[in-house]
Structure formats: C-alpha cells, structure tokens
Amino acid sequence: MSPTATAHGTVLSWASTIEPDALAQAARTASMPFVVTPLALMPDAHVGKGSTVGSVIATEGAIIPAAVGVDIGCGMAAVDTGLTSHDLPDTLTGLHGRISGSVPAGVGKGHGDQDVDVLRVVTRQPATDLAQRGLDRTAREQYGSLGSGNHFVEVCLDERDHVWVVLHSGSRGVGNKLAAAHIKAAQGLMKQWFISLPDPDLAYLPQGTAQFTAYVRDLLWAQEYAAANRARMLRIVLDEFAAFLGRALEPVEEINCHHNFTQQEHHRGRDLWITRKGAIRADAGRLGIIPGSMGTRSYIVEGLGSPASYESCSHGAGRRMSRSAATKALSVESLRSAMEGRTWNAGDAARLVDEHPAAYKDIDEVMDDQRDLVRPLHTLSQILNYKGV
C-alpha cells in the first residue's frame, strides 16, 4: 500500500481530511461489479454528483458516464511567459480589463459566431451529428472561452520570479449537452434491463453496446475540444499580455492537462478504462498543474508514476464547503481581505463568495498528502485572477 494512503475496504484514500459521506459515496462506486478495486481517492476528494470528486476509477468492460461528469475534458493549462515581475507595471488593472474583454466567461457565454471550423480544429469525429443537434454553433462560439464557478484565468509569479498564465476550463456547452445525452442513455439501459443501482448516477454503458461505442467517440472528441479550447485561450491571453506591455513575448514552457476524463490505459497487466473525476494523470515525468483556491498557491508538478493511484494525483485543493454552505458561512468582507494585493473581479465579490479560499481545503496539506504521487517543481502565487460569474 502507498505510504501516504489509507485503506477503507475497497477504497484507498490519500486524503488526510475527508468527510464520511465522501468515503461512503466512493465505496458505492467501488461496489459496481466492473470496477477494479481498490478505487483511488485523491487528497482533494469530496462529495460529488454520483461519484466522488477526486476519484480514480478503473473499470473493465463498462464506463459510468456520470463519473466523468458533464464538463468532459475539464482541465488546466499553463504557460511560462518568459517574463519576470520586473517586466510588469505597478498595476495590472488594464491587463485584467483586456483579458475580461477578450475571453468570455460564464454560463452560455461565447465569442459570437466566430469564423472557426471546429471540426477541423479537433481531428477526431464525434458520433453525434453536431450540426443536426445545433451543437456545432455552440462549439464554434465557445471555442476559446471560460465556464463559470471555479473556472478562471490567472497571472502568477513562481519562486524564480517567472510570470505564468494559468487557466481552467473544459468543453463548455457542447460537452455538457453530449454528456447529458449519454448519461440519460445509460439510465435508460438500466431501466430497460431492470438493473438496480445504489445510485441512479452510477448508470453505466457496457462495452460492446452501440451506446458505449457512441459515448466513447463523443467523449474523446469532447476531450480533444476541451484541450484545444484551453490552448486557444492561452494564445488569446498571451496576445493581450503582449499588447498590454507593448512588446513581444517568448513563452518557454506550456502544459495542458485534463482532470475530468476517461481513457484506456494499461495497469496491473491489463487494459482498463481509467476515469479520473477530478484527478490528473501523473505517470513518471509527466508535467501537471494543481491549482489551489482563489487567493492561494498553485503548483506545477512532475508525476512519480505511482501504481497504487493508477498513476494519478489531485486536480486541486478540493472543496471543504459546498457552494451553498460557503455563501451562508463566509462574507464578502473576508473575501476582499483574502484577495488583498491581487487584481481580480472585485466588483463581483458578492457573487464570488462561494469561491472563497476558506471554502477549500488547505492546498499545502493536499500537496503533503500526495508526496508519493507527484514532485512539486514550481510554486505559483497569483497576482491577477479573472473568473466568470
């Protein structure tokens, strides 16, 4: 067993802080007959819809669409801009305005009818006819945009004083619609075959069925679209950064990783479907991004390839309060205090209380919990944060 993980029956958890409901939820997922146990829970694990956020679920012969979730391919991207703090002016208010003006953010927000052939940007072909369902326009308009909630664009400084751009987004509206359709299809199969489940959101698609094949095609397409969406936003933000400074940038390193996805991998001597619901792949030498909460540190990491976690690690700090609980328990004033010294959507503070740093676990505790999964390379401190509301 991993030196920093604790066994809970069919669940192996790296979380030193976790609510009993999250462990119980993970155990329900692990009870499914096609799940290879133990299920791995990352240190940022908390209760999610259907399956626990922070789960790494290995399956053989089936996939649970709701375990991937409705933001297929959600993840992180980051780039070392080649700048240092000495290249920046005293205030970044103008840069925040440029980013917010060029990167749409929030539910349903997009660029308008862009002249972009998304089906050429993404090399795979989905099973769903996007044009027939009206999703081609959604994919085109939202290409290069943020979601709401905890999705963000940040400018950070690392321990060497290097300036990074970091962002968090996924497959937006098109991924949501595709996921919802396949979750419904899985639930329909369960009813058709009279299969009872410990949770309706554990409805699954058996490999070999037409529904499974269609889901995998749409899933892989949406994951590629999500990665392309993040890459497009990085280009937009870097262009705005260059215009703001009046000089060309020479980026030196770029990372782009999913944390809500499924793919087939070889573990324990066999080919398995690995669903990471709020976890990133951390095979040996792979670079990844683990963000903290709004107003705390984030990390650029290198994977250590732990077989116990199916070569995975956490995707962030992880919530310790639900959004509704955070809104009731935390104040606008304390959020403003936590964000002091940073350029951010201060005018939207009342609508961002649910993203308060106190609503999340301690990122340094999370990093210590997974010291056998990843090695931190760079520590990033935010100086600018832009969120959709």
Backbone torsions as a table, in degrees:
resi	resn	phi	psi	omega
1	MET	NA	151.1	178.0
2	SER	-59.0	141.5	-179.0
3	PRO	-66.8	-18.0	-179.6
4	THR	-113.2	8.6	-179.2
5	ALA	-109.2	156.7	179.6
6	THR	-122.8	133.6	180.0
7	ALA	-85.4	134.4	175.1
8	HIS	-129.1	75.9	-177.2
9	GLY	65.4	-114.9	-178.2
10	THR	-89.4	11.1	-178.5
11	VAL	-123.0	133.1	174.8
12	LEU	-111.8	116.0	-172.1
13	SER	-115.0	133.1	174.5
14	TRP	-94.8	1.9	-173.5
15	ALA	-87.7	118.8	175.2
16	SER	-78.7	-20.9	175.4
17	THR	-124.0	114.2	-179.4
18	ILE	-156.0	140.3	-179.7
19	GLU	-79.3	146.7	179.8
20	PRO	-55.4	-33.9	-179.6
21	ASP	-63.0	-33.5	179.3
22	ALA	-69.5	-40.6	177.0
23	LEU	-64.7	-40.9	178.9
24	ALA	-64.5	-40.2	178.7
25	GLN	-64.6	-43.2	179.0
26	ALA	-62.9	-38.0	179.0
27	ALA	-64.8	-35.8	176.8
28	ARG	-63.5	-43.1	177.4
29	THR	-62.7	-44.3	-179.1
30	ALA	-64.3	-19.9	-179.0
31	SER	-76.2	-12.8	-180.0
32	MET	-64.4	138.3	-169.4
33	PRO	-64.6	-21.4	-178.1
34	PHE	-97.6	-0.1	178.3
35	VAL	-83.1	128.3	177.6
36	VAL	-83.9	121.3	-176.4
37	THR	-100.9	155.5	5.3
38	PRO	-80.8	147.6	170.1
39	LEU	-71.4	139.3	-177.9
40	ALA	-99.9	127.1	176.7
41	LEU	-108.9	125.0	-178.3
42	MET	-79.3	163.7	-175.1
43	PRO	-65.7	-14.5	177.7
44	ASP	-95.3	13.1	-172.4
45	ALA	-62.8	140.8	174.9
46	HIS	-156.6	165.8	-176.3
47	VAL	-59.4	134.5	177.2
48	GLY	-127.9	-168.7	178.1
49	LYS	-88.0	115.9	-179.6
50	GLY	82.0	-67.9	179.7
51	SER	-119.6	156.1	-176.2
52	THR	-67.9	133.0	171.7
53	VAL	-67.8	132.8	-173.7
54	GLY	97.1	15.7	179.9
55	SER	-93.2	143.1	165.9
56	VAL	-118.5	110.9	-170.1
57	ILE	-114.2	112.7	176.5
58	ALA	-92.8	127.7	-179.9
59	THR	-129.3	154.1	178.2
60	GLU	-130.3	113.1	177.1
61	GLY	91.8	2.9	179.1
62	ALA	-165.7	159.9	174.6
63	ILE	-132.9	143.5	175.5
64	ILE	-100.5	103.8	-176.1
65	PRO	-58.0	-37.8	-178.4
66	ALA	-70.3	-19.8	176.0
67	ALA	-69.1	-35.6	173.1
68	VAL	-69.2	-39.5	178.0
69	GLY	95.0	-178.0	-175.3
70	VAL	-90.9	-11.7	174.9
71	ASP	-102.6	70.8	-177.9
72	ILE	-58.2	131.7	175.4
73	GLY	77.2	8.7	176.9
74	CYS	-55.4	143.1	-177.7
75	GLY	-177.1	-161.9	-172.3
76	MET	-123.8	153.0	169.8
77	ALA	-140.6	147.0	-179.8
78	ALA	-150.1	150.3	177.9
79	VAL	-143.4	132.5	170.4
80	ASP	-78.5	114.3	-170.7
81	THR	-73.6	-13.8	-173.8
82	GLY	86.9	-0.9	179.1
83	LEU	-96.8	164.7	167.2
84	THR	-123.8	173.7	-179.0
85	SER	-61.0	-24.4	179.4
86	HIS	-68.4	-17.5	178.0
87	ASP	-86.1	-4.9	-174.6
88	LEU	-101.7	147.5	174.9
89	PRO	-74.6	175.5	-177.8
90	ASP	-66.5	-28.9	179.9
91	THR	-127.1	142.6	179.1
92	LEU	-108.8	17.2	-179.6
93	THR	-58.7	-41.6	179.3
94	GLY	-64.4	-36.8	178.3
95	LEU	-68.7	-40.5	177.6
96	HIS	-59.0	-42.2	178.4
97	GLY	-64.3	-39.3	178.5
98	ARG	-64.9	-43.8	-178.9
99	ILE	-66.2	-46.5	-179.3
100	SER	-65.2	-26.2	178.6
101	GLY	-81.8	-19.1	-175.5
102	SER	-112.3	-15.0	178.6
103	VAL	-118.5	99.0	177.7
104	PRO	-61.2	144.2	-178.2
105	ALA	-144.1	141.4	177.9
106	GLY	119.4	167.6	-178.2
107	VAL	-59.5	124.3	176.6
108	GLY	77.5	-3.4	-176.2
109	LYS	-78.5	144.3	178.7
110	GLY	-158.2	-174.1	-176.1
111	HIS	-86.7	-4.5	-168.6
112	GLY	90.6	-169.6	-173.3
113	ASP	-79.2	82.4	-179.3
114	GLN	-70.2	149.5	176.2
115	ASP	-86.6	70.4	-177.6
116	VAL	-132.9	127.6	175.6
117	ASP	-91.2	93.2	-175.2
118	VAL	-61.9	-31.3	-179.7
119	LEU	-69.2	-14.2	172.7
120	ARG	-93.5	-31.8	175.9
121	VAL	-63.2	-41.5	178.3
122	VAL	-99.2	120.8	-171.8
123	THR	-76.1	-27.1	179.4
124	ARG	-74.5	162.6	175.1
125	GLN	-113.2	127.7	178.2
126	PRO	-74.1	160.8	174.4
127	ALA	-75.8	-33.6	-179.3
128	THR	-78.0	136.3	174.1
129	ASP	-76.3	100.1	-174.5
130	LEU	-63.0	-39.3	-179.0
131	ALA	-64.8	-41.1	-179.2
132	GLN	-62.5	-33.7	-179.2
133	ARG	-93.3	1.3	-179.9
134	GLY	75.2	14.1	-177.5
135	LEU	-87.9	-13.9	178.3
136	ASP	-64.7	-38.0	178.4
137	ARG	-67.7	-42.2	177.2
138	THR	-58.8	-46.4	-179.2
139	ALA	-62.5	-38.9	-179.0
140	ARG	-69.4	-46.4	-176.3
141	GLU	-69.9	-34.0	-175.6
142	GLN	-94.9	3.6	176.0
143	TYR	-66.9	115.6	-176.5
144	GLY	92.0	38.8	-177.5
145	SER	-140.7	160.2	179.9
146	LEU	-96.8	156.4	169.0
147	GLY	-87.8	-161.6	179.2
148	SER	-107.0	-163.0	176.1
149	GLY	65.5	-121.1	-177.0
150	ASN	-92.7	13.9	175.7
151	HIS	-79.3	142.8	-171.4
152	PHE	-158.6	164.9	162.6
153	VAL	-121.1	133.3	178.4
154	GLU	-131.0	152.3	166.0
155	VAL	-113.1	129.9	-173.7
156	CYS	-132.5	159.6	170.7
157	LEU	-113.5	136.5	175.8
158	ASP	-96.8	-176.5	-175.2
159	GLU	-66.9	-14.4	176.9
160	ARG	-96.1	0.2	-175.8
161	ASP	77.5	17.9	174.9
162	HIS	-78.4	144.0	179.9
163	VAL	-94.5	125.8	177.7
164	TRP	-115.6	148.5	164.2
165	VAL	-105.6	128.4	-179.2
166	VAL	-127.9	138.1	177.9
167	LEU	-145.3	159.8	-174.1
168	HIS	-135.7	117.5	177.2
169	SER	-165.5	173.0	-177.1
170	GLY	-137.1	-138.6	-173.2
171	SER	-93.1	5.3	171.4
172	ARG	57.0	-148.6	-172.2
173	GLY	-63.5	-35.9	-177.2
174	VAL	-67.5	-41.2	177.7
175	GLY	-65.4	-38.5	179.4
176	ASN	-61.0	-47.0	-178.1
177	LYS	-66.4	-41.5	178.7
178	LEU	-63.9	-45.4	-179.2
179	ALA	-61.8	-45.3	-178.5
180	ALA	-60.1	-39.5	180.0
181	ALA	-65.4	-40.5	-178.5
182	HIS	-76.0	-32.4	173.9
183	ILE	-62.4	-42.9	177.7
184	LYS	-63.2	-40.2	178.9
185	ALA	-63.3	-41.0	179.2
186	ALA	-64.8	-42.4	178.6
187	GLN	-64.9	-35.2	176.3
188	GLY	-63.9	-40.3	178.0
189	LEU	-63.5	-40.4	-179.8
190	MET	-61.1	-41.1	177.6
191	LYS	-67.3	-41.8	-178.5
192	GLN	-62.9	-36.0	-177.3
193	TRP	-98.1	7.2	178.2
194	PHE	55.2	43.9	178.3
195	ILE	-97.3	120.3	177.3
196	SER	-89.8	145.3	-174.5
197	LEU	-127.8	151.8	175.1
198	PRO	-69.4	-16.1	177.8
199	ASP	-156.5	130.3	-179.5
200	PRO	-56.4	-27.7	-179.4
201	ASP	-79.5	4.0	171.7
202	LEU	-95.8	12.1	175.6
203	ALA	-56.0	137.5	-172.3
204	TYR	-128.7	164.4	177.1
205	LEU	-115.4	116.3	180.0
206	PRO	-73.4	137.4	177.1
207	GLN	-62.4	139.5	-177.3
208	GLY	102.3	-15.9	176.4
209	THR	-86.7	157.6	177.3
210	ALA	-63.6	-34.4	-179.3
211	GLN	-65.5	-38.8	177.7
212	PHE	-63.7	-48.2	-178.8
213	THR	-60.0	-43.8	179.8
214	ALA	-64.5	-41.4	-179.8
215	TYR	-63.1	-46.4	-178.4
216	VAL	-60.9	-41.2	178.4
217	ARG	-63.0	-45.6	179.3
218	ASP	-67.7	-38.5	179.3
219	LEU	-60.3	-50.6	-177.7
220	LEU	-66.1	-35.0	175.7
221	TRP	-63.9	-47.2	-177.3
222	ALA	-65.4	-35.5	177.4
223	GLN	-64.5	-41.1	178.4
224	GLU	-68.3	-38.7	177.1
225	TYR	-61.6	-42.1	-179.6
226	ALA	-61.5	-44.2	178.8
227	ALA	-64.4	-39.9	178.0
228	ALA	-66.6	-36.9	177.3
229	ASN	-60.0	-45.3	178.6
230	ARG	-65.4	-42.2	179.7
231	ALA	-62.5	-39.5	177.9
232	ARG	-62.8	-42.6	178.8
233	MET	-64.2	-39.7	176.8
234	LEU	-57.4	-42.7	179.8
235	ARG	-63.3	-43.2	-179.8
236	ILE	-61.3	-48.1	-177.5
237	VAL	-65.7	-40.2	178.3
238	LEU	-64.4	-37.9	176.4
239	ASP	-63.7	-42.3	178.0
240	GLU	-66.9	-36.6	177.6
241	PHE	-63.1	-45.2	179.6
242	ALA	-62.7	-43.2	178.9
243	ALA	-64.9	-38.8	179.1
244	PHE	-62.6	-41.2	-178.4
245	LEU	-86.0	-16.9	-177.1
246	GLY	71.0	34.2	-179.2
247	ARG	-155.8	156.8	177.9
248	ALA	-76.0	147.0	175.8
249	LEU	-103.9	152.4	177.6
250	GLU	-128.1	79.4	-178.3
251	PRO	-58.0	145.1	-174.6
252	VAL	-114.1	-17.3	-179.1
253	GLU	-158.4	137.5	179.9
254	GLU	-134.4	139.5	179.9
255	ILE	-131.4	141.1	-179.6
256	ASN	-145.2	114.2	-174.8
257	CYS	-139.6	143.5	174.7
258	HIS	-81.4	155.4	165.7
259	HIS	-136.6	5.3	169.0
260	ASN	-130.4	93.6	-172.9
261	PHE	-164.8	166.7	174.5
262	THR	-133.3	139.9	172.1
263	GLN	-154.9	159.9	179.7
264	GLN	-85.5	131.2	-179.1
265	GLU	-139.0	163.3	-179.5
266	HIS	-103.2	113.6	178.4
267	HIS	-137.7	144.2	174.9
268	ARG	53.8	36.6	174.1
269	GLY	81.0	9.9	180.0
270	ARG	-149.9	162.5	178.4
271	ASP	-84.5	125.3	-177.8
272	LEU	-129.6	154.0	169.3
273	TRP	-87.3	122.6	-179.7
274	ILE	-108.0	113.2	176.1
275	THR	-99.3	119.6	175.8
276	ARG	-107.2	106.1	178.4
277	LYS	-101.0	91.2	-175.0
278	GLY	79.6	49.3	176.5
279	ALA	-156.7	152.4	178.3
280	ILE	-114.0	157.4	177.1
281	ARG	-74.3	136.1	-176.1
282	ALA	-137.6	49.5	174.3
283	ASP	-69.3	163.1	-169.7
284	ALA	-55.1	122.8	176.0
285	GLY	87.7	-10.7	-179.2
286	ARG	-72.9	135.2	177.4
287	LEU	-85.1	142.5	179.4
288	GLY	-144.3	173.0	-177.8
289	ILE	-127.9	125.2	177.0
290	ILE	-121.4	100.5	-179.2
291	PRO	-79.4	146.6	167.8
292	GLY	-84.9	-160.2	178.2
293	SER	-87.4	173.8	176.4
294	MET	-57.0	116.8	178.3
295	GLY	95.6	3.3	176.4
296	THR	-123.4	-176.0	-175.0
297	ARG	-76.9	157.3	171.1
298	SER	-127.3	167.5	-174.3
299	TYR	-135.1	138.9	164.9
300	ILE	-96.2	127.0	-172.3
301	VAL	-128.1	164.4	173.8
302	GLU	-120.9	129.0	-178.9
303	GLY	-67.9	148.3	178.5
304	LEU	-106.4	-4.0	174.2
305	GLY	70.8	41.1	-179.5
306	SER	-66.9	120.0	177.5
307	PRO	-67.7	-27.6	-177.9
308	ALA	-64.3	-32.1	-179.3
309	SER	-99.9	15.3	-173.4
310	TYR	54.5	41.2	177.9
311	GLU	54.7	55.1	-176.1
312	SER	-135.4	165.0	173.5
313	CYS	-150.5	-179.2	-176.5
314	SER	-68.4	161.1	178.7
315	HIS	-104.6	-0.6	-179.6
316	GLY	172.1	-158.3	179.9
317	ALA	-78.3	-36.5	-178.5
318	GLY	85.6	137.9	-177.7
319	ARG	-73.2	142.7	169.5
320	ARG	-111.7	-9.6	173.6
321	MET	-131.1	141.9	172.1
322	SER	-67.0	166.7	-179.9
323	ARG	-62.6	-42.0	-179.1
324	SER	-67.4	-39.9	179.1
325	ALA	-65.6	-39.8	179.3
326	ALA	-63.6	-42.0	-179.5
327	THR	-62.1	-36.0	-180.0
328	LYS	-77.3	-36.6	-170.7
329	ALA	-90.9	-24.1	-172.2
330	LEU	-112.8	158.6	-172.9
331	SER	-116.2	158.3	174.1
332	VAL	-61.8	-40.4	-177.4
333	GLU	-62.7	-42.4	180.0
334	SER	-70.7	-29.9	174.8
335	LEU	-66.4	-44.8	178.0
336	ARG	-59.5	-40.2	179.2
337	SER	-64.3	-42.4	-179.5
338	ALA	-65.6	-28.4	-177.2
339	MET	-96.7	7.5	-178.5
340	GLU	-58.6	137.1	179.4
341	GLY	88.8	-2.9	179.1
342	ARG	-114.2	153.5	172.8
343	THR	-91.5	122.8	-174.9
344	TRP	-154.6	-178.8	179.2
345	ASN	-75.0	62.1	-174.8
346	ALA	-59.6	-32.2	179.3
347	GLY	-68.0	-18.0	179.5
348	ASP	-101.6	16.5	-172.6
349	ALA	-53.7	-41.1	-177.3
350	ALA	-63.0	-28.6	-179.7
351	ARG	-92.5	-1.1	-177.8
352	LEU	-113.6	9.1	-178.7
353	VAL	-60.2	-32.2	179.6
354	ASP	-68.9	-10.4	175.7
355	GLU	-102.6	11.5	179.0
356	HIS	-52.6	137.9	177.8
357	PRO	-53.9	-32.0	-179.4
358	ALA	-69.9	-13.0	177.1
359	ALA	-80.8	-5.1	-176.6
360	TYR	-115.3	159.5	174.4
361	LYS	-66.5	162.4	176.9
362	ASP	-70.7	115.6	-175.7
363	ILE	-62.4	-31.2	179.9
364	ASP	-72.0	-33.4	173.8
365	GLU	-66.1	-42.0	178.0
366	VAL	-60.1	-44.0	-179.5
367	MET	-66.4	-38.0	178.7
368	ASP	-67.0	-36.5	179.5
369	ASP	-61.8	-27.5	-174.9
370	GLN	-115.2	34.5	-178.9
371	ARG	-67.4	-17.1	175.2
372	ASP	-91.4	-1.2	-178.5
373	LEU	-104.8	-36.1	-178.0
374	VAL	-143.0	159.4	173.3
375	ARG	-116.2	120.5	177.8
376	PRO	-66.2	132.9	176.8
377	LEU	-103.2	-42.8	-178.5
378	HIS	-139.3	142.0	176.1
379	THR	-107.4	122.7	-174.4
380	LEU	-107.7	134.7	176.5
381	SER	-118.4	127.1	-174.2
382	GLN	-72.3	138.2	171.0
383	ILE	-118.8	-13.9	176.7
384	LEU	-145.7	135.9	177.5
385	ASN	-137.0	129.7	177.3
386	TYR	-125.6	124.4	-178.6
387	LYS	-125.3	152.1	169.7
388	GLY	-83.4	145.5	178.8
389	VAL	-127.9	NA	NA
